[in-house]
Amino acid sequence: MSRFYVPKYSITANAITITGKEAHHVLNVMRLKKLDKVVTFNGTGKEYVGFIKDVKAKSLTIEVVEARTPKTSRNVEVTLIQAIPKKERMDYIIEKSTELGVSSIIPIVTSRTIPNWDEFKKSSHVERWRKMARETSRQCGRLDVPNVDEVDDFQDVIRNLNDYDLKLIAALSEDSKTMKDVLNKFKTGKLAIAIGPEGDFTADEVGAAEKYGFKTISLGPRVLKSDTAGLAVLSILNYEFRI
């Protein structure tokens, strides 16, 4: 049975109306037709089972026969604060962190971030990352879609994370604690993890994060690449909490 994402505004009590690019994708890419049974999700935890009823040139209607909210056992919500790496490695991070259960992603620029991010580049990439998060959620069976924030400065981000129960920053520091130590008493709530760029966070950035309540952690004896580190942390958290 085909499964795809639909925007919340397209859903009414007993029908889903799809137009524009979404309709093109369903009809011309997925090659679905009238009377095909489908499952849709709106990114907020609900699924809708139905049949394609009406098909027009640039739109279609799905008759909903069942709306369901599957139970989830998630007790921990994880935000990945990710320094944007070189080339297109952020695409890989978005895809894999979505598969691993991240709740939200905040792309950041730090002192050592190599790409030059002007406003146009920021907005165009964020829109692509959001689309990737939706598509990956569809493919891996997620009911929700992780939020991808606008690209922001690291210093601005850490100043505004006030509603988190645990905040971590991964850095190559002699004073770093292990993941096992910092997770020892953490059972439920909101957790944020900051991952630096190639070359790591600067000492000033680590100090600023600690000032705002972050705990500095080590990811082991080997130096992990920026696009590996966050996924390693998410894998650990997935094992511990089923995020």
Residue pairs with C-beta under 8 A, 6 or more apart in sequence:
1 37
1 38
1 39
2 30
2 32
2 36
2 37
2 38
2 39
3 38
3 39
3 40
3 41
3 138
3 141
4 25
4 26
4 30
4 38
4 40
4 41
4 138
5 40
5 41
5 42
5 43
5 134
5 135
5 137
5 138
5 145
6 16
6 18
6 22
6 40
6 41
6 42
6 48
7 22
7 42
8 42
8 43
8 44
10 16
10 17
10 18
10 19
10 22
11 42
11 48
11 64
13 64
14 63
14 64
15 53
15 61
15 62
15 63
15 64
16 40
16 48
16 50
16 61
16 62
16 64
17 59
17 60
17 61
17 62
18 26
18 59
18 60
18 61
18 62
19 58
19 59
20 58
23 58
23 59
23 60
24 58
26 32
26 52
26 60
27 33
27 55
27 60
32 38
32 52
33 52
33 55
34 52
34 53
34 54
34 55
35 51
35 52
36 51
36 52
37 49
37 50
37 51
38 49
38 50
38 51
38 52
38 62
39 47
39 48
39 49
40 47
40 48
40 50
40 62
41 47
41 48
41 137
41 138
41 142
41 143
42 48
43 134
43 137
43 143
43 144
43 145
44 143
44 144
45 69
45 70
45 72
45 143
45 144
46 67
46 68
46 69
46 143
47 67
47 68
47 69
47 70
47 143
48 62
48 64
48 66
48 67
48 68
49 64
49 65
49 66
49 67
49 68
50 62
50 63
50 64
50 65
50 66
51 62
51 63
51 65
52 60
52 61
52 62
52 63
53 60
53 61
53 62
53 63
54 60
54 61
70 143
72 143
73 242
74 101
74 241
74 242
74 243
75 187
75 188
75 241
75 242
76 186
76 188
76 189
76 190
76 191
76 237
76 241
76 243
77 103
77 104
77 189
77 190
77 191
77 243
78 101
78 102
78 103
78 191
78 192
78 193
78 234
78 237
78 243
79 102
79 103
79 104
79 105
79 106
79 161
79 164
79 190
79 191
79 192
79 193
80 93
80 97
80 102
80 104
80 105
80 106
80 193
80 195
80 230
80 233
80 234
81 106
81 108
81 154
81 157
81 192
81 193
81 194
81 195
82 90
82 93
82 97
82 105
82 106
82 107
82 108
82 195
82 226
82 230
83 108
83 109
83 110
83 112
83 113
83 154
83 195
83 196
83 197
83 201
83 226
84 90
84 107
84 108
84 109
84 113
84 115
84 117
84 151
84 197
85 93
85 114
85 197
85 198
85 225
85 226
85 227
86 114
86 115
86 198
89 226
89 227
90 107
90 125
90 129
90 227
91 128
91 129
91 132
92 227
93 105
93 227
93 230
93 231
94 105
94 129
94 132
94 133
94 136
94 148
95 132
95 136
96 231
97 105
97 146
97 230
97 231
97 234
98 132
98 133
98 136
98 137
98 140
98 142
98 145
98 146
99 136
99 140
100 231
100 234
100 235
100 238
100 243
101 142
101 234
101 237
101 238
101 242
101 243
102 146
102 234
102 243
103 144
103 146
103 147
103 243
104 146
104 147
104 148
104 149
105 129
105 133
105 146
105 147
105 148
105 149
106 149
106 152
106 157
107 125
107 126
107 129
107 148
107 149
107 150
107 151
107 152
108 151
108 152
108 153
108 154
108 157
108 194
109 117
109 151
109 152
109 153
109 154
110 154
110 196
110 197
110 201
110 202
110 205
111 201
111 202
111 204
111 205
112 196
112 197
112 198
112 199
112 200
112 201
112 202
113 197
114 197
114 198
115 121
117 151
122 150
122 151
123 150
125 151
126 148
126 149
126 150
126 151
129 148
130 148
133 145
133 146
133 148
134 145
136 142
137 143
137 144
137 145
137 146
154 194
154 201
154 205
155 205
155 208
158 194
158 208
158 209
158 212
158 214
159 212
161 167
161 192
161 212
163 190
164 189
164 190
164 191
164 192
165 186
165 188
165 189
165 190
165 191
166 182
166 186
166 189
166 190
166 191
166 192
166 215
167 191
167 192
167 194
167 209
167 212
167 213
167 214
167 215
168 182
168 191
168 192
168 193
168 194
168 214
168 215
168 216
168 217
168 233
169 193
169 194
169 196
169 201
169 206
169 209
169 210
169 214
169 215
169 216
169 217
170 193
170 194
170 195
170 196
170 216
170 217
170 218
170 219
170 229
170 233
171 196
171 200
171 201
171 206
171 216
171 217
171 218
172 200
172 218
172 223
173 206
173 216
173 218
175 216
176 216
176 217
176 218
177 215
177 216
177 217
177 218
178 217
178 218
179 217
179 218
179 219
179 233
179 236
182 215
182 217
183 240
188 241
191 237
192 214
193 230
193 233
193 234
193 237
194 201
194 209
194 214
195 226
195 229
195 230
195 233
196 205
196 226
196 229
197 226
198 225
198 226
201 209
206 216
209 216
210 216
219 229
219 232
219 233
224 232
234 243
237 243
